[in-house]
Amino acid sequence: MKPVNATTVADDLTVVLARLVMGWDIAPDRFLVGKRRWMPRWRFQPTERLEDAFRLLEEAAPQRYTMGRDGTGLFWVEVQIGRTMGQARHPSKPRAITLAVARALKVQVDE
């Protein structure tokens, strides 16, 4: 059994969301993005890169979303997909967006 750390959790979450939201198939070290095209996994990191987090948010097509930053420096994000609301607070804006999308899709996240 491999040890669980923040990187492992983020990688697993990225794989789940790539399949569920982006519609990509998964192969070792890459995502199959359609039409016989692929992308290395390191190129899509929504928990780390703001551009990828917004790409995920856009593809999830929420009915509404709001985000901001509180007085303690944490980013907060609320995402509604269907009737489900996902919320997250995190020092990292990309991670807050990704976690809120995951929770709105009822993906179990421990973070």
C-alpha positions in Angstrom: 0.0 0.0 0.0 1.5 3.3 -1.0 1.5 6.1 1.6 -1.1 8.8 1.2 0.2 12.4 1.0 -1.1 15.6 -0.5 0.5 14.9 -3.9 -1.2 11.5 -4.1 -4.6 12.9 -3.1 -4.3 15.7 -5.7 -3.2 13.3 -8.4 -6.1 10.9 -7.6 -8.5 13.8 -7.6 -7.2 15.1 -10.9 -7.7 11.7 -12.5 -11.3 11.4 -11.2 -12.1 14.9 -12.4 -10.4 14.4 -15.8 -12.6 11.4 -16.4 -15.8 12.8 -14.9 -15.7 16.5 -16.0 -13.3 16.6 -19.0 -14.5 13.3 -20.4 -10.9 12.1 -20.9 -9.7 8.5 -20.7 -6.8 7.7 -18.5 -3.6 6.0 -19.5 -0.3 5.6 -17.7 1.2 9.1 -17.4 -1.2 10.7 -19.8 -4.8 11.7 -20.5 -6.4 10.6 -23.8 -8.3 13.7 -24.7 -10.1 12.4 -27.8 -9.6 12.1 -31.5 -6.5 10.0 -30.9 -4.8 12.8 -29.1 -3.2 12.7 -25.7 -1.7 15.0 -23.2 0.9 14.2 -20.5 -0.6 14.2 -17.0 1.8 16.9 -15.8 0.2 19.3 -18.3 -3.2 19.3 -16.5 -2.9 20.1 -12.8 -6.1 21.9 -11.6 -5.1 21.7 -8.0 -1.9 23.6 -8.7 -2.4 25.8 -11.8 -5.0 28.5 -11.9 -5.5 28.1 -15.7 -6.3 24.4 -15.4 -8.7 25.1 -12.4 -10.6 27.6 -14.5 -10.6 25.2 -17.5 -12.1 22.5 -15.1 -14.7 25.0 -13.8 -15.7 26.0 -17.3 -16.1 22.4 -18.5 -18.2 21.5 -15.4 -20.7 24.2 -16.6 -22.0 25.2 -13.2 -25.3 27.0 -12.9 -23.5 29.6 -10.7 -20.3 30.1 -8.9 -18.9 32.7 -6.6 -15.4 33.2 -5.2 -13.4 35.6 -3.1 -10.8 35.9 -0.4 -11.5 36.3 3.3 -9.6 38.4 5.8 -7.4 35.5 6.8 -6.0 35.0 3.3 -8.0 32.0 2.5 -9.7 31.7 -0.9 -13.4 30.6 -0.8 -15.3 29.2 -3.6 -18.9 28.1 -4.0 -20.0 26.2 -7.1 -23.5 25.0 -7.9 -23.9 22.1 -10.4 -27.5 20.9 -10.8 -29.0 21.1 -7.3 -25.8 20.4 -5.5 -23.6 23.1 -4.0 -19.9 22.6 -3.5 -17.9 24.8 -1.2 -14.2 25.0 -0.4 -11.7 27.3 1.5 -8.0 27.0 0.9 -4.9 29.2 0.8 -4.4 28.1 -2.8 -7.0 29.5 -5.3 -6.6 26.6 -7.8 -7.1 24.1 -5.1 -10.2 25.9 -3.7 -11.8 25.9 -7.1 -11.0 22.3 -7.8 -12.3 21.1 -4.4 -15.5 23.1 -4.8 -16.1 21.6 -8.2 -15.4 18.1 -6.9 -17.8 18.6 -3.9 -20.5 19.9 -6.2 -20.2 16.7 -8.2 -20.3 14.7 -5.0 -16.8 13.4 -5.3 -15.5 12.5 -1.9 -12.5 14.6 -1.0 -10.6 14.4 2.3 -9.0 17.8 2.1 
